[in-house]
């Protein structure tokens, strides 16, 4: 008995020093911020004591936290990093009010797969935040990202046309695209940004440069991530929206979101229709999805996210080049896509200093392009090329990923993980069966170490990949940022950035497995296409980081690029690794937040590209020495975004210079370029009363005639106007 009393006596001071501690995180308007990462470090040595994410009520609770001097770090995407020192033993709760940051200080996830301020990631990162999406009201992802620095969007047609992304002179298949944690590229990198609805999107993150260390194949020149919004309000929030506009456009959407206890939910659906501009230009797309979360314990969370879309678009094909109609548009061709994705994710923040994420995902992508009628007049020097076809692809990507994070100190963080991926599908033409079957199972491990110490940030890592098509490959990446001058009120800091990275892209299914219907035989020995990148930049901040200007240089060397070769007697061919090309240039950006509600962003990008090796080129535009197709030398953008409590507005413009392009079919006169253009958009909303908001979006405000891809004229000036009804959500 005496021993028990003695034990309690000795233990009591320790118990007195341990207590529950809570952190409540809010945004500048006072609304709670869910999902923010709150980490507590010991002030004396920066050792991590505990970490948790805020619940839907914005609160993170820490049990049995030893009292003393602590440093509380809060990282929430879209806001500035918050560091707060607390020293009182009597403190049991802390209120943290996050600030809207300048672009270079905004916390992002995509660059390092863990939240960090953008200027510490060693990569140029851009964000399309929720306020910008609310003001701009984009219909599809292509219009959500087209004004970002370095994003060159080329749409082959109008609404529903294939929209491709070119970054830093890279191919349109060199961009890794991830939606709610699910990779959505086709095997080989192809992705259409023009038919992906933006409903329920919380934000987009866009990283320039090779990111294959973290994201594997296809991340040669950029990564684009789309994140869905989560429910946060105790009272369910029902939102209904309807709008209409030119070209018989009509859109309706509904969502139900909220959070109660351990659960949060966001259910949403949308329908969009338009007859388009001219013959065979109609487009329709329906989408629905959900984002559901369950907090099992303060340190364990399960989240399920799913999206489905089904679209049909008329395809006019190419017909009008630089304002001159050379042939009639196609009258009957159409395209369809049916896309479904689902991701289940379990995250654990235990034991102390460790975080684990276990994810299983699946993406099912079906597309077809059908032409049943031979249109008279669609002929070239090669003859009439408008013939019946029915190209088809049924592709499935399923995988598992483990991502671990070790965070022992405020200045040290290690990311590591394993990924398994199963790519399976059929491709070909339904008018010339059989379809080709492709199967590829891939494994990868990766590790990346980040040190953030004093004025330096060092990030280095590598990925080892085993791909059933090309075997074993390793890719490295290293980046260094250095705060050269801390500065004062006027000149608020000068930061230098240096990076080296490599990226790879696996072959597409038709390249690896062939397509019997088109006399393409398999080539199991294809190597991945590769990119080696060197880049450097300087970032200068002004007026307490409210303004910043950056200037950078990049150099990309693309190797083992795939080309097609065939036997002129039998017409049988296959894809081979033959081509090499170079792209280098300069990027200048200006970002300003003169007021909490106002942001101004502008950019200019210069790109010089050259084909270094192309022995099988059939067109001088594709031969060695020529610039790469559809990569403009000059491109720029500017955006003005304002948001207040009852109204908001956005004015954006993008300028694209003249670029090499082709009709590919020997039209007369021969087409070898696409003219430069400027496109300006304006949009905004106004809260008529508590439950009703009116909004308006005008595209191509100056009514310019232009083509993003040669032969495919864009929409003339057009608008959409509508009302949004909101009930609940308190």
MOLINCOR-V519661 format. One line per field, one symbol per residue. ss: DSSP state (H for helix, E for strand, C for the rest). psi: psi as a letter, one per 20 degrees, with the letter a starting at -180 (. if undefined). burial: b if it has 24 or more other C-alpha atoms within 12 Angstrom, else e. Layout:
ss = ???
psi = ???
burial = ???
This chain:
ss = CHHHHHHHHHHHHHHHHEEEEEEEEECCCCCECCCCEEEEEECCCCEEEEEEECCCCCEEEEEEEECCCEEEEEECCCCECEEEEECCCCCCEEEEECCCCCHHHEEECCCCCCCEEHHHCCCCEEEECHHHHHHHCCCEHHHHHCCCCCCEEEEECCCCCEEEEECCCCCCCCEEEEECCEECCCCCCCCCHHHCECCCEEEEEEEECCCHHHHCCCCCCEEEEEEECCCCCCCCEEEEEEEEECCCEEEEEEEEEEEECCEEEEEEEEEEEECCCCCCCCEEEEEEEEEEEEEEECCEEEEEEEEEEEEEEECCCCCEECCEECCCCCCCCEEEEEEEEEEEEEEECCCCCEEEEEEEEEEEEEEEEEECCCCCCCEECCEECCCCEEEEEEEEEEEEEEEEEEEEECCEEEEEEEEEEEEEEEEEECCCCCCEEEEEEEEEEEEEEEEEECCEEEEEEEEEEEECCCEEEEEEEEEEEEEEECCCCCEEEEEEEEEEEEEEECCCHHHHHCEHHHCECCCCCCCCEEEEEEEEEEEEEECCCCEEEEEEEEEEEEEEEEEEEECCCCCCEEEEEEEEEEEEEEEEEEEEEEECCEEEEEEEEEEEEEEEECCCCCCHHHCCCCCCCCCCCEEEEEEEEEECCCEEEEEEEEEECCEECCCCCCCCCCCCEECCEEEEEEEEEEEEECCEEEEEEEECCCCCCCEEECEEECCCCEEEEEEEEEEECC
psi = ghhghhghghhhhghhiprqpqpppqrhiiqqoqjqppppqphgjkpphqqqqqrhjjppppqlppraoqpoppoppirqqpppppipiipiqpppoqqprqgiipprhhhjkqpqqhijijqppqporhgghghhlqgrhgihiijqpioopopmbbpiqppqpppkjrrijkppppoljppjqqpiippoiikoqjpjphrqpopqrpkhghjbqilhirpppppqqqqiqgpqopppqprrarkkqppqqqqpqappciqqqopqqqppqqiaoaqljqpqpqqqaqopqpogrijppppppqqpqoqppqoiaqhooljoohrqqpiiqrqqqoppqqppppppmqapjqqqpopprqppopqqopoipopqimqaiiaojnqprmqqpoppoqrqpppqppmhrhjpppprrqpppopprpqbpiimrrqppqpppqqqqqpppppnpdiqpppqrrpppopigjcpqqprpqqpqpnhphabgfojqopqpqqpqqqqpqqrghggirohikkoqqnijprqqqppppqqqpppqqlkjhqqpqprqqopoprkqprpqroigijprrqqohqqrqpraqppqppqmhrhipqppqqppppoqpphpmijpiphijrphqqqqkoqhpqrqppppppahirrqppqqppprqqprqiijlroqppjrpqrrpppqqrrqpogahippqqpppqlhjlqprphppinqrqapqqpqaqppppbj.
burial = eeeeeeeeeeeeeeeeeeeebbbbbbbeeeebbbbbbbbbbbeeebbbbbbbbbbbbbbbbbeebbbbbbbbbbbbbbbbbbbbbbeeeeebebbbbbbbbbbbbbbbbbbbbbbbbbbbbbbbbbbbbbbbbbbbbbbbbbbbbbbbbbbbbbbbbbbbbbbbbbbbbbbbbbbbbbbbbbbbbbbbbbbbbbbbbbbbbbbbbbbbbbbbbbbbbbbbbbbbbbbbbbbbbeebbbbbbbbbbebebbbbbbbbbbbeebbbbbbbbbbbbbbbbeebbbbbbbbbbbbbbbbeebbbbbbbbbbbbbbbbbbbbbbbbbebebbbbbbbbbbbbbbbbbbbbbbbbeebbbbbbbbbbbbbbbbbbbbeeeeeebbeeeeebbeebbbbbbbbbbbbbbbbbbbbbbbbbbbbbbbbbbbbbbbbbbeeeebbbbbbbbbbbbbbbbbbeeebbbbbbbbbbbbbbbeebbbbbbbbbbbeeeeeeeeebbbbbbbbbbbbbbbbbbbbbbbbbbbbbbbbebbbbbbbbbbbbbbbbbeebbbbbbbbbbbbbbbbbbbbbeeeeeeebbbbbbbbbbbbbbbbbbbbbeebbbbbbbbbbbbbbbbbbbeeeeeebbebebbbbbbbbbbbbbbbbbbeeebbbbbbbbbbbbbbbbbbbebeebbbbbbbbbbbbbbbbbeeeeeebbbbbbbbeeebbbbbbbbbbbbbbbbbbbbbbbbebe
